[in-house]
Amino acid sequence: MDKCHCAQIAFETIVETAKSEGIDYREIMERVNAGNTCTACKSYLIEYCESKLELQTT
């Protein structure tokens, strides 16, 4: 799974937006309502964002 189908947003877009705005990815999730409608992607989305952002900080 690589996107939230309900919000029509790719996980990578959330990561890139969070990095470019210098804010937590969870703020972007809230802004676009990702992972909140059917919640099927939520665990995948969180794992994806945390793994991508962790790789960027090491």
N, CA and C of each residue as an Amber inpcrd file, in Angstrom:
protein
   174
   0.8520000  -1.1710000   0.0000000   0.0000000   0.0000000   0.0000000
   0.9020000   1.2390000   0.0000000   0.6220000   2.1610000  -0.8970000
   1.4910000   3.3310000  -1.0180000   0.7330000   4.6610000  -1.0090000
  -0.5870000   4.5850000  -0.7690000  -1.3500000   5.8210000  -0.6920000
  -2.6190000   5.6180000   0.1100000  -3.1670000   6.7260000   0.5770000
  -4.4720000   6.7140000   1.2230000  -5.4840000   6.9120000   0.1080000
  -6.2540000   5.8730000  -0.1580000  -7.2140000   5.9490000  -1.2600000
  -8.3890000   6.8670000  -0.9370000  -8.7620000   6.9340000   0.3230000
  -9.8830000   7.8030000   0.7030000  -9.5400000   9.2860000   0.5080000
  -8.3290000   9.6670000   0.9230000  -7.8950000  11.0620000   0.7820000
  -7.2070000  11.3150000  -0.5600000  -6.9640000  10.2390000  -1.3170000
  -6.2910000  10.3480000  -2.6170000  -4.9410000  11.0520000  -2.5070000
  -4.1070000  10.5570000  -1.5700000  -2.7800000  11.1430000  -1.4020000
  -1.7530000  10.0360000  -1.1880000  -0.6440000  10.1510000  -1.8910000
   0.4420000   9.1780000  -1.7620000   1.1850000   9.3990000  -0.4510000
   1.6450000   8.3060000   0.1420000   2.4120000   8.4000000   1.3720000
   3.6370000   9.2950000   1.1710000   4.2870000   9.1520000   0.0310000
   5.4870000   9.9410000  -0.2520000   5.1780000  11.4320000  -0.2590000
   4.0040000  11.8110000  -0.7220000   3.6080000  13.2190000  -0.7310000
   3.5250000  13.7670000   0.6910000   3.0250000  12.9590000   1.6000000
   2.9410000  13.3730000   3.0030000   4.3390000  13.5760000   3.5710000
   5.2390000  12.6380000   3.2890000   6.6230000  12.7430000   3.7720000
   7.2930000  13.9800000   3.1980000   7.1870000  14.1720000   1.9030000
   7.8360000  15.3150000   1.2530000   7.2800000  16.6420000   1.7570000
   5.9880000  16.7170000   1.9590000   5.3770000  17.9460000   2.4610000
   5.8440000  18.2300000   3.8840000   5.8880000  17.2040000   4.7080000
   6.3520000  17.3720000   6.0900000   7.7920000  17.8730000   6.1140000
   8.6300000  17.2920000   5.2670000  10.0400000  17.7170000   5.2120000
  10.1540000  19.1550000   4.7030000   9.4290000  19.4830000   3.6580000
   9.5600000  20.8230000   3.0740000   9.0030000  21.9110000   3.9880000
   7.9740000  21.5800000   4.7690000   7.3970000  22.5700000   5.6770000
   8.0280000  22.5160000   7.0680000   8.8530000  21.5020000   7.3090000
   9.5210000  21.3810000   8.5980000   8.5740000  21.0700000   9.7450000
   7.5380000  20.2810000   9.4560000   6.5830000  19.9170000  10.5010000
   6.4200000  18.4050000  10.5590000   5.7710000  17.9410000  11.5980000
   5.5510000  16.5210000  11.7950000   4.5890000  15.9760000  10.7380000
   4.8760000  14.7810000  10.2630000   4.0160000  14.1710000   9.2440000
   2.5720000  14.0130000   9.7210000   2.3770000  13.8660000  11.0290000
   1.0190000  13.7070000  11.5580000   0.1800000  14.9580000  11.3400000
   0.8280000  16.1130000  11.3020000   0.1000000  17.3480000  10.9970000
  -0.4050000  17.3330000   9.5640000   0.4030000  16.7970000   8.6640000
  -0.0110000  16.6980000   7.2660000  -1.1530000  15.6840000   7.1450000
  -1.0340000  14.5570000   7.8350000  -2.1070000  13.5640000   7.8210000
  -3.4240000  14.1910000   8.2610000  -3.3560000  14.9740000   9.3150000
  -4.5620000  15.6380000   9.8390000  -5.1120000  16.6360000   8.8180000
  -4.2140000  17.4010000   8.2280000  -4.6150000  18.4290000   7.2650000
  -5.3680000  17.8490000   6.0770000  -4.8810000  16.7100000   5.5740000
  -5.4990000  16.1240000   4.3760000  -6.4700000  14.9960000   4.7120000
  -6.6530000  14.7290000   6.0010000  -7.5480000  13.6810000   6.5020000
  -7.1260000  12.2920000   6.0300000  -5.8310000  12.0570000   5.9510000
  -5.3110000  10.7570000   5.5250000  -5.3690000   9.7650000   6.6750000
  -5.8020000   8.5660000   6.3650000  -5.8510000   7.4960000   7.3510000
  -7.0040000   7.5630000   8.3220000  -7.9500000   8.4560000   8.1070000
  -9.0330000   8.6330000   9.0690000 -10.4150000   8.1940000   8.5920000
 -10.5860000   7.9740000   7.3030000 -11.9250000   7.6330000   6.8160000
 -12.2110000   6.1390000   7.0130000 -11.5380000   5.2750000   6.2760000
 -11.7540000   3.8380000   6.4560000 -10.6820000   3.2350000   7.3600000
  -9.6060000   3.9270000   7.5550000  -8.4450000   3.5750000   8.3990000
  -7.6520000   2.3480000   7.9380000  -7.9490000   1.8080000   6.7690000
  -7.2460000   0.6210000   6.2860000  -5.7550000   0.8710000   6.0760000
  -5.3910000   2.0810000   5.7090000  -3.9960000   2.3890000   5.4080000
  -3.2330000   2.9660000   6.5900000  -3.9060000   3.2850000   7.6700000
  -3.2970000   4.0800000   8.7310000  -2.0050000   3.4670000   9.2740000
  -1.9890000   2.1940000   9.5920000  -0.7700000   1.5850000  10.1320000
   0.3420000   1.5790000   9.0930000   0.0060000   1.3290000   7.8300000
   0.9980000   1.3530000   6.7560000   1.5400000   2.7670000   6.5620000
   0.6550000   3.7270000   6.6160000   1.0360000   5.1280000   6.4340000
   1.9960000   5.5830000   7.5380000   1.6660000   5.2740000   8.7650000
   2.5240000   5.6700000   9.8870000   3.8850000   4.9890000   9.7830000
   3.8830000   3.6870000   9.4940000   5.1460000   2.9530000   9.3530000
   5.9890000   3.5360000   8.2200000   5.3570000   3.8430000   7.1040000
   6.0620000   4.4050000   5.9560000   6.6930000   5.7510000   6.3160000
   5.8950000   6.6370000   6.8660000   6.3870000   7.9730000   7.1960000
   7.5270000   7.9080000   8.2110000   7.3610000   7.1080000   9.2410000
   8.3920000   7.0300000  10.2590000   9.6720000   6.4210000   9.7190000
   9.5630000   5.4310000   8.8460000  10.7750000   4.8200000   8.2870000
  11.4830000   5.7890000   7.3390000  10.7460000   6.5070000   6.5320000
  11.3510000   7.4540000   5.5840000  11.9730000   8.6400000   6.3210000
  11.3040000   9.1390000   7.3220000  11.8240000  10.3010000   8.0510000
  12.9870000   9.8990000   8.9490000  12.9960000   8.6950000   9.4680000
  14.1160000   8.2100000  10.2660000  15.3640000   8.0850000   9.4060000
  15.2060000   7.5740000   8.1880000  16.3440000   7.4310000   7.2810000
  16.9520000   8.7930000   6.9350000  16.1220000   9.8060000   6.8820000
  16.6090000  11.1390000   6.5360000  17.4080000  11.7730000   7.6690000
  17.1640000  11.3780000   8.9100000  17.8220000  12.0270000  10.0370000
  19.1010000  11.3300000  10.4610000  19.3930000  10.1340000   9.9440000
  20.5970000   9.4250000  10.3470000  21.7210000   9.6290000   9.3850000
